[in-house]
Amino acid sequence: MSRNELELGQLIHTRHFIRGDSDADFDDLWVQARGAEAAGFDHVWLGDSVTLLNKGRGDCLTTMAALAMATSSIRIGTVPLLASLRDPVLLAQALATLDVISKGRILIGVSPGPVAEDIQRQFQACGVPPSQKAGRLSETIEIMRRLWADDTINFEGKYDRLEQTGILPKPLQRPSIPIWIAADTGEAGFRRAARLGDGWITALGDLGQFIAARRKVDAFAEEFGRAGQVLPTALYATFNLNADGDRARTEGWAWMEDFYNQPRAALGHHCTIFGTPEDCATLLRGFVGAGLTAVIARFASPELDTQRHLFAKTQRLPLAP
C-alpha cells in the first residue's frame, strides 16, 4: 500500500451468531476475511464481548488466530478490545502468540468500554470492578509493552504487581504490537490516546468535532513528550453505498434497525455514512485533510462484495486534498 493512500479496514460481524440458531457457524468469517483481502483492504476487525447474550460473540482472540490461518497478508485486529477484562500477562502472551502465528499481522484497538449497564455487567462478571476499568487499561498497556520488549520485568502498579516475570514467544513486530486507543469524548480518553497510543480510533462523524479532538490528542501528546507519535488515525463508521443515494440511506437505516432491534431514533450515536460513493468520497476527503489515515468500515448491507468493491474503488484517497 502506498503511503499516500487511506488504509481500509472491514469490521466482520460476529454478534449475530447467538440470534436464531443456537449452533454457531464461523465459516462465513473466513469467507469475509478472504473477500476483504482480495479486495485490497488493509485490515479486518472483530468486536469483543464476553458474557452478554444479546451481544455475544465468539472469543475474539481465538477467532483472530483462525483468521490468521485463513488469510495471508491482511492485518487482523479487534476493536475495541476490552483489555481490562483480562489478566495482563495472559493477554500479552496470547497477543504475542497471535503475532507469531500471523507472521506479524496483529494490531489492536483498545478501550475501557462505555459506561452502559450491559458493559458494566461484563466487567463485574469477569471480576473487575467497573470503576477500575480505565486505570487497569493503562496498566495493562504498559505491562504488555514491557513484556513484549524485555526478557523479564518487575512492575508495581495500583492493580498489578509482577516480579521477574517474562513471556514467550515475543511478538514478531518490534518493539511492540501496535496499540490504537479508541476515544470519542472526554479529556481522559484523549489523554490516554496521547500518552499510550500508537494510534487513535474515533467514531466522531462530524468533521468539526473530529478536528477539535485531533487537536486535543496532538496537544496532549506534545505535553507528554510524544509529539508526532500518535499518527495513525482511524474513523470507525457504518457505510451503505449505492449509486442511488436515497436507496443507500433507506437500506442502511433498515439494516441498522434490524441489527440492533432498535428504532433509528435510538441509533444516533453511531457514525453512519449512507449515500453515493461520490458523497462518501467527498465527506472522507475532508477528514483526510484533517489527519485521517484509516477507515474501519462496517457495512450496513448483506451485499458485502458489492459494498467492498464500491468502497475500495472510490476511497483510495490521497492523504492531502
Secondary structure, DSSP 8 states (H G I E B T S, - for coil): --TTS-EEEEE---GGGGSS-SS---HHHHHHHHHHHHTT-SEEEE----S-GGG----HHHHHHHHHHH-SSSEEEEEEE-GGGS-HHHHHHHHHHHHHHTTS-EEEEE------HHHHHHHHHTT--GGGHHHHHHHHHHHHHHHHHSSSEEEE-SS-EEEEE--SS--SSSS---EEEE--SSHHHHHHHHHH-SEEEE---SHHHHHHHHHHHHHHHHHTT-TT----EEEEEEEEE-SSHHHHHHHHHHHHHHHHTS-GGG-TTS-EEEE-HHHHHHHHHHHHHTT--EEEEEESSS-HHHHHHHHHHH----S--
